[in-house]
Amino acid sequence: MYLDPEDERILAGEQGETKAKMLELLVALGKVFGAGRLVPIRSAQVSGASYKTIGEYGLQWLSSLDARAVVPAVLNPIGMPRGRWQEMGVKEDFARKQQAVVAAYERLGIGLECTCTPYYLRETSYGDHLAWSESSAVSYANSVIGARTNREGGPGALAAALIGKTPCYGLHLAENRKPQVVIRVQADTRDWSIAHFGALGYHTGRLVGNRIPFFSGINPDSDQLKGLGAAMAATGAVALYHVEGVTPEAVKIPYDLSGLETIPVESDGILQLFKDMPVEAVAVGCPHCSPAELATIAGLLSGKLVSKPLYVFAAQGVIDKNLRTVDSIEKSGARVFADTCMVVSPVMEQYSSIMVNSGKALAYVPDMCGALARIGTIEECIAVATE
Ligand code: F3S
């Protein structure tokens, strides 16, 4: 693999042991995947941030590192809202350990915006090379923005943040971004919500596995694309998809679809996921809410009070720019929390059933929270939370 003179000096230890080890990791990854070189990245997004998922061993490893990020980098959601963990009911022992994880990342120069929607906070553009690791963020960056990132593991993304480069293979290369299967949606989707597109992703992810799907017959907006991609990355391993006439590469690049398997998808397989079931809590914002989603929630809650816990998750930067909307949501008794989510926070394990409006959360809540999951539209979620 080609390394430039500065890389060689880093490998020789001129910038410290941590950077030498991080570059060794990137070179090893590159060799495994056949990368010919490293490519400079515009930003990194680093998973392995919740103490719930990395535990004591992960914390010790992070604490042993000594270097600073050289490109903008943010953390994935952690197990609690940093400023309001007591209010969320996080136990002190967990909070202390989570704070130690956050402090370790801060020392490494990783931004403490703990979010799976970094694209709301920092401009990310078509063609940018990135090293992002949370699967829904990766899907959004590749598919909706047209940036280029593989789904990095936490250490790979951290190494890329500290070096400013990542191995150039996989989805960094145009030839690997072509559609591999056509999904022909045969349903009237004009009235579909974010939850319906999440359910479509939940259903489709199982059909396509890790192939790159090309959708026809749908016209989702950006929040619906976010829900579609997040769910496909959860039930499948889809890091990039295209939507005819909608996503940037499908619009700009005349992909040849001839010879590809075509899978028809009808509404039955989607609608049967919407089951009626009593729930103990409602949680929305998977992936973290956009400003438009917060405004919708505020409108639906106007003049109402919640009768069961309603959690709304969003990036702190999005909350800060929409404080009146957030205040209006919280007047109902709902809580808008930053930094965390219904999947990575241990607090959600207290419930035996949770309603969500996300195909990804529908897939993850049973295993990660030990709770039954019900999917509904945002209107249905708010109705259940306020009934
Ligand atoms: Fe984000 Fe948590 Fe969902 S990290 S995509 S809100 S599972």
Boltz pocket constraint, residues with backbone or C-beta under 6 A from the ligand:
constraints:
  - pocket:
      binder: B
      contacts: [[A, 77], [A, 116], [A, 134], [A, 136], [A, 230], [A, 285], [A, 286], [A, 287], [A, 288], [A, 313], [A, 340], [A, 341], [A, 342], [A, 343], [A, 344], [A, 360], [A, 361], [A, 364]]
      max_distance: 6.0
